[in-house]
Amino acid sequence: MAFWWALIVIVFAFAICKLLLMLIPSNVPSIDVDTSDVLDDGNHTKENSFIYIPSRRHTDKVQCYEPATMKYLGFLPALKPDEVKERVAHARKAQKIWAKSSFKQRRLFLRILLKYIIEHQDLICNISSRDTGKTMVDASLGEIMTTCEKIHWLLSEGEKWLKPEYRSCGRSMLHKTAKVEFYPLGVVGAIVSWNYPFHNIFNPMLAAVFSGNSIVIKVSEHASWSGCFYLRIIQTALAAVGAPENLVEVITGFAETGEALVSSVDKMIFVGSPGVGKKIMRTAADTLIPVTLELGGKDAFIVCEDADVPHVAQVAARAALQSSGQNCAGAERFYVHKDIYSSFVAEVVKIVKSVTAGPPLSGKYDMGAICMQEHSEKLQYLVNDALDKGAEIVARGSVGNIGEGAVDQYFPPTVIVNVNHTMKLMQEEAFGPILPIMKFSSDEEVVQLANDSKYGLGCAVFSGSQRRAKQIASQLHCGVAAINDFASSYMCQSLPFGGVKDSGFGRFAGIEGLRACCLVKSVVEDRWWPLIKTKIPKPIQYPVAENGFEFQESLVEALYGLNIWDRLRALVNVLKLLSEQTTPMSNRRRSD
């Protein structure tokens, strides 16, 4: 009894000490990042305050503007292939130094970043909002929280998953140890999309740098202005921990810039469309580098008849309209059981009618502008195709006072019913604030409908029976599933993220994403060196003995036979053959 009391006291004391340590403020340095050229203080000079007229052709400059107001932000260089290769060469030199850094130094870098992000949330979200048109709330949910969670996970578990991992050595190698070691690949390249400009830079960067790599990131031409400021934060934090210059680079440009990056690095991460993903694979094939592709999706949002309709309708609206209507980050096809179809549609209509699109920084609107030029025309094309084939619009949100010349950068949130899979709206990725809602009658039918897609990124299944929801989700061919929730898996940064089919392959985030930035090396060594070493048995030493194959045959059965008596009999034969005077097979041939 005294032993158990002592153990309880020790555990309790340990818990108290850990709590007290948590209460002690951590000594994390602060960094000062220059923001003078990105703050919108109302004192714009003439050259960066006019309304921007988008160019329809690529030039040697990446023009940047606010999609919500069309206000010109400036321009950045469109790097040529030689300039890209030069940036990669600088990053390669820096990586050779950083590869020798300690995990203590890498964790300090993450803590400095985390401190800055928490203390400058308003600034980061403001810049993301200005560059993409998303609202401040959406920027906080999709940019800040996910990035902070990733940093927290790396601080808590990152080192553990990069340490050597011991594996079983098997029956034939009992005298050995077997392990997997993880080494940096070198220079990681990333081409990221515009929809989450802050997180899409930090997500691959954090994994690459923490695992000892350098990284060069090409940001989208639709979100280059913010990306270059976010690089400033990263480089300032790296300098604070004594990291080499050029360890992290952000480059800007168009297709030739990205192609040059793919042909120069040691691994490629791409977030974008299937068409561009295939081009990246073709370029990567020339150098045979590993590729991770996240190519979007057409995710199914399934609502069973026993679900909580008002709650799920609210989640569905958030799922379709989040990121300011510029990105359905998951839900693009809504399947609702016929028994609750009418009530669900009514709830969604009520919510959508209360949603207004307008300038996101004004604080009066639920949605912001669509970032990509002319994207609203594509959305209207998908809607028109559905209407021509019998669909019906039952609700549309409103568009606020967005200013002259910017109307085409907005698309009102739209609810469409009577849809089916002959419509492009149910097959092509929309990336917009549209809710096409389709009926289903049985679990078998909805599984078939959900799998009837060339995409396979994620799904969300809602039911009053968690077991039923899990059963449906388990039959869907996709990489990410949420049970009675939406997109919650992305806030679990220990989990890998990625899809199948036209949604791509490979994973980022989680253990899999972290180790994907590594050279995975298998290592076998003697367990009791130098007392026991591997020695080739006499029957199979050169020249191979006459009984060499008989020895091998018996050895295999002794090690792997299914019956213990057969294995013992084979072992006896192995020992017998080892003790025999062996005759080389070549001598036998000569005597014959």
Residue pairs with C-beta under 8 A, 6 or more apart in sequence:
26 111
28 108
28 111
28 112
28 114
28 115
29 112
29 240
30 112
30 115
30 116
30 119
31 112
31 116
31 233
31 236
31 237
31 240
32 236
33 116
33 120
33 232
33 233
33 236
34 232
35 123
35 229
38 127
38 225
38 229
39 123
40 126
40 130
44 71
47 72
48 72
48 73
48 74
49 71
49 72
50 71
50 72
51 69
51 70
51 71
51 72
51 405
52 63
52 65
52 70
52 71
52 72
54 63
54 65
54 373
55 63
58 78
58 254
59 78
60 77
60 78
61 75
61 76
61 77
61 78
62 75
62 76
62 77
62 78
62 221
62 224
62 252
62 253
62 254
63 72
63 75
64 72
64 73
64 74
64 75
64 76
64 131
64 224
64 225
65 71
65 72
65 73
66 73
66 130
66 131
66 133
66 369
67 132
67 133
67 368
67 369
67 370
67 371
67 406
67 409
68 129
68 130
68 133
68 358
68 359
68 360
68 361
68 368
68 369
68 402
68 406
68 409
69 359
69 402
69 403
69 406
70 403
70 405
70 406
70 409
73 130
73 131
73 225
74 225
76 224
76 225
76 228
76 252
77 83
77 252
77 253
78 221
78 252
78 253
78 254
78 257
79 87
79 251
79 252
79 253
79 257
79 260
80 253
80 256
80 257
80 260
81 256
81 257
81 259
81 260
84 216
84 251
84 253
84 257
84 260
84 261
84 264
85 260
85 264
87 216
87 246
87 249
87 251
88 187
88 189
88 216
88 261
88 264
88 265
90 245
90 246
90 249
91 187
91 214
91 215
91 216
91 246
91 247
91 248
91 249
92 186
92 187
92 214
93 244
93 246
94 214
94 243
94 244
94 245
94 246
94 247
95 184
95 186
95 187
95 212
95 213
95 214
95 247
97 244
98 209
98 212
98 213
98 214
98 243
98 244
98 247
99 183
99 184
99 212
99 213
101 212
101 243
103 158
103 159
103 162
105 241
105 242
105 243
106 158
106 209
106 210
106 212
107 155
107 158
107 159
108 241
109 209
109 237
109 238
109 240
109 241
109 243
110 151
110 154
110 155
110 206
110 210
111 155
112 237
112 240
112 241
113 151
113 202
113 233
113 234
113 237
114 148
114 151
114 152
114 155
116 233
116 237
117 124
117 144
117 147
117 148
117 151
118 148
121 140
121 144
122 136
124 139
124 143
124 144
124 198
124 230
125 136
125 139
125 140
125 143
125 144
126 136
126 361
127 198
127 225
127 226
127 229
127 230
128 134
128 139
128 143
128 196
128 197
128 198
128 226
129 135
129 136
129 139
129 360
129 361
129 368
130 225
130 226
130 361
131 197
131 223
131 225
131 226
131 371
132 194
132 195
132 197
132 222
132 223
132 226
132 324
132 326
132 368
132 371
133 324
133 326
133 360
133 368
133 369
133 370
133 371
133 409
134 142
134 323
134 324
134 326
134 360
134 368
135 324
135 360
135 365
135 366
135 367
135 368
136 360
136 361
136 363
138 322
138 323
138 324
138 368
139 198
141 322
142 196
142 199
142 322
142 323
142 329
143 196
143 197
143 198
143 199
144 198
145 491
146 196
146 199
146 203
146 490
146 491
146 493
147 198
147 199
147 202
147 203
147 206
149 491
149 492
149 493
150 202
150 203
150 206
150 493
150 509
151 206
152 493
153 493
153 494
154 206
154 207
154 210
154 514
157 494
158 210
158 514
161 511
161 514
161 515
162 182
162 210
162 211
162 514
162 515
162 518
163 182
164 179
164 180
164 181
164 182
164 523
165 179
165 180
166 177
166 178
166 179
167 178
167 179
167 180
168 178
169 176
169 177
169 178
169 524
169 527
170 178
171 559
171 560
172 559
173 524
174 527
175 526
175 527
175 528
175 532
175 534
176 524
176 525
176 526
176 527
176 534
177 524
177 525
177 526
177 527
178 522
178 523
178 524
179 522
179 523
180 520
180 521
180 522
180 523
181 520
181 521
181 522
181 523
182 211
182 515
182 518
182 519
182 520
182 521
183 212
183 518
183 519
183 521
184 211
184 212
184 213
184 517
184 518
184 519
185 213
185 266
185 267
185 290
185 517
185 518
185 519
186 213
186 214
186 265
186 266
186 267
187 213
187 214
187 215
187 216
187 264
187 265
187 266
187 267
188 204
188 208
188 213
188 214
188 215
188 216
188 265
188 266
188 267
188 268
188 269
188 517
189 215
189 216
189 217
189 218
189 261
189 262
189 264
189 265
189 266
189 267
189 268
189 269
190 204
190 205
190 208
190 215
190 216
190 217
190 218
190 268
190 269
190 270
190 271
191 217
191 218
191 258
191 261
191 262
191 268
191 269
191 270
191 271
191 272
191 280
192 200
192 201
192 204
192 217
192 218
192 219
192 220
192 269
192 271
192 272
193 200
193 220
193 271
193 272
194 219
194 220
194 222
194 223
194 371
194 372
195 323
195 326
195 327
195 329
195 371
195 431
196 323
196 327
197 219
197 220
197 223
197 226
197 227
197 230
198 226
198 230
200 219
200 271
201 217
201 219
201 227
201 230
201 231
201 234
201 250
202 230
202 234
203 508
203 509
204 215
204 217
204 269
204 508
205 215
205 217
205 234
205 248
207 508
207 509
207 513
207 514
207 516
207 517
208 214
208 215
208 517
209 215
209 238
209 247
209 248
210 514
211 514
211 515
211 517
211 518
213 266
213 517
214 246
214 247
214 248
214 249
215 247
215 248
215 249
216 248
216 249
216 250
216 251
216 261
216 265
217 227
217 248
217 249
217 250
217 251
218 250
218 251
218 252
218 253
218 257
218 258
218 261
219 227
219 228
219 250
219 251
219 252
220 227
221 252
221 253
221 254
222 371
222 372
222 373
223 371
224 252
227 250
227 252
228 250
228 252
230 250
231 248
231 249
231 250
234 248
235 245
235 248
238 247
238 248
239 245
251 257
251 261
258 276
258 280
259 279
259 283
261 268
262 268
262 280
262 283
262 284
262 289
263 283
263 286
263 287
265 289
266 289
267 289
267 290
267 291
267 292
267 516
267 517
268 280
268 284
268 289
268 290
268 291
268 292
269 291
269 292
269 508
270 276
270 277
270 280
270 291
270 292
270 293
270 294
270 295
271 294
271 295
272 294
272 295
272 296
273 295
273 296
273 429
274 295
274 296
274 502
274 504
277 293
277 295
277 504
280 291
280 293
281 291
281 293
284 291
290 506
290 516
291 506
292 498
292 504
292 505
292 506
292 507
292 508
292 513
292 516
293 504
293 505
293 506
294 457
294 497
294 498
294 499
294 503
294 504
294 508
295 499
295 502
295 503
295 504
296 429
296 431
296 455
296 457
296 502
296 503
297 330
297 332
297 429
297 455
297 456
297 457
297 458
297 478
297 499
297 503
298 332
298 333
298 426
298 427
298 428
298 429
298 453
298 454
298 455
298 457
299 328
299 330
299 331
299 332
299 333
299 455
299 457
299 458
299 459
299 460
299 478
300 331
300 333
300 335
300 446
300 449
300 450
300 453
300 459
300 460
300 476
301 316
301 319
301 330
301 331
301 333
301 334
301 335
301 459
301 460
301 486
302 335
302 440
302 446
302 450
302 459
302 460
302 461
302 462
302 472
303 309
303 312
303 316
303 334
303 335
303 336
303 337
303 340
303 344
303 462
304 337
304 443
304 461
304 462
304 463
304 464
304 465
304 468
304 469
304 472
305 337
305 338
305 339
305 340
306 463
306 464
306 465
306 468
307 340
307 462
307 463
307 464
307 484
308 462
308 464
309 340
309 343
309 344
309 347
310 347
312 344
312 462
313 344
313 347
313 348
313 351
314 347
314 351
315 460
315 462
315 485
315 486
316 331
316 334
316 344
316 348
316 435
316 486
317 348
317 351
317 352
317 355
317 435
318 486
319 328
319 329
319 330
319 331
319 460
319 486
319 487
320 328
320 331
320 332
320 334
320 413
320 433
320 434
320 435
321 352
321 355
321 366
321 367
321 413
321 433
322 328
322 329
323 329
324 357
324 360
324 367
324 368
324 369
325 357
325 367
325 368
325 370
325 410
325 411
325 413
325 432
325 433
326 368
326 369
326 370
326 371
326 372
326 375
326 431
326 432
327 431
327 432
328 430
328 431
328 432
328 433
328 434
329 487
330 457
330 458
330 460
330 486
330 487
331 460
331 486
332 429
332 430
332 434
332 436
333 426
333 436
333 438
333 450
333 453
334 435
334 436
334 437
334 438
335 437
335 438
335 439
335 440
335 446
335 449
335 450
336 344
336 345
336 437
336 438
336 439
336 440
337 439
337 440
337 441
337 446
338 439
338 440
338 441
341 437
341 439
344 437
345 394
345 415
345 417
345 437
348 395
348 415
348 435
348 437
349 394
349 395
349 415
352 395
352 396
352 397
352 413
352 414
352 415
352 435
353 395
353 396
353 397
353 398
354 366
354 397
355 366
355 367
355 397
355 398
355 413
356 364
356 365
356 366
356 367
356 397
356 398
356 399
356 400
357 365
357 366
357 367
357 368
357 369
357 397
357 398
357 399
357 400
357 402
357 410
357 411
357 412
357 413
357 433
358 364
358 365
358 367
358 368
358 399
358 400
358 401
358 402
358 410
359 365
359 368
359 369
359 400
359 402
359 403
360 367
360 368
360 369
362 400
364 400
365 400
366 397
367 397
367 413
367 433
369 402
369 406
369 409
369 410
370 376
370 379
370 409
370 410
370 411
370 432
373 409
374 408
375 411
375 431
375 432
376 408
376 409
376 410
376 411
376 432
377 408
378 430
379 411
379 430
379 432
379 434
380 411
381 424
382 424
382 425
382 428
382 430
382 434
383 393
383 414
383 416
383 425
383 434
385 423
385 424
385 425
386 416
386 419
386 423
386 424
386 425
386 426
386 436
387 393
389 420
389 422
389 423
390 418
390 420
391 416
391 417
391 418
391 419
391 423
391 425
391 436
392 416
392 417
392 418
393 414
393 415
393 416
394 415
394 416
394 417
395 414
395 415
396 412
396 413
396 414
396 415
397 412
397 413
397 414
397 433
398 412
399 407
399 410
399 412
402 409
402 410
411 432
411 433
412 433
413 433
413 434
413 435
414 433
414 434
414 435
415 435
415 437
416 425
416 434
416 435
416 436
416 437
417 436
417 437
419 425
419 426
419 436
419 437
419 438
420 426
420 438
421 427
421 449
421 452
423 436
425 434
425 436
426 436
426 438
427 453
427 454
429 455
438 449
440 446
440 449
443 468
443 471
443 472
446 472
447 472
447 475
447 476
450 459
450 476
451 475
451 476
451 477
453 501
454 501
454 502
455 499
455 501
455 502
455 503
456 477
456 478
456 479
456 499
456 500
456 501
456 502
456 503
457 478
457 479
457 480
457 498
457 499
457 503
457 504
458 478
458 479
458 480
458 481
458 482
458 487
458 489
458 499
459 473
459 476
459 478
459 480
459 481
459 482
460 481
460 482
460 485
460 486
460 487
461 469
461 470
461 472
461 473
461 476
461 481
461 482
461 483
461 484
462 469
462 484
463 469
463 472
463 484
466 483
466 484
469 483
469 484
470 483
473 481
473 483
474 481
477 500
477 501
478 499
478 500
478 503
479 496
479 497
479 498
479 499
479 500
479 503
479 507
480 489
480 490
480 495
480 497
480 498
480 499
481 489
482 488
482 489
489 495
489 497
490 497
490 509
493 509
493 510
494 510
494 511
495 509
495 510
496 507
496 508
496 509
496 510
496 511
496 512
496 513
497 507
497 508
497 509
497 510
497 513
498 504
498 505
498 506
498 507
498 508
499 505
506 516
507 513
507 516
508 516
526 532
526 533
526 534
537 551
537 555
537 578
538 545
538 578
538 582
539 545
539 547
539 548
539 550
539 551
539 552
539 577
539 578
539 582
540 548
540 551
540 552
543 584
543 585
543 586
543 587
544 584
544 585
545 551
545 582
545 583
545 584
545 585
546 582
546 583
546 584
546 585
546 588
547 577
547 580
547 582
548 585
550 573
550 577
551 574
551 577
551 578
554 570
554 571
554 573
554 574
554 577
555 570
555 574
557 566
557 567
557 570
558 567
558 570
558 571
558 573
558 574
559 567
561 567
561 570
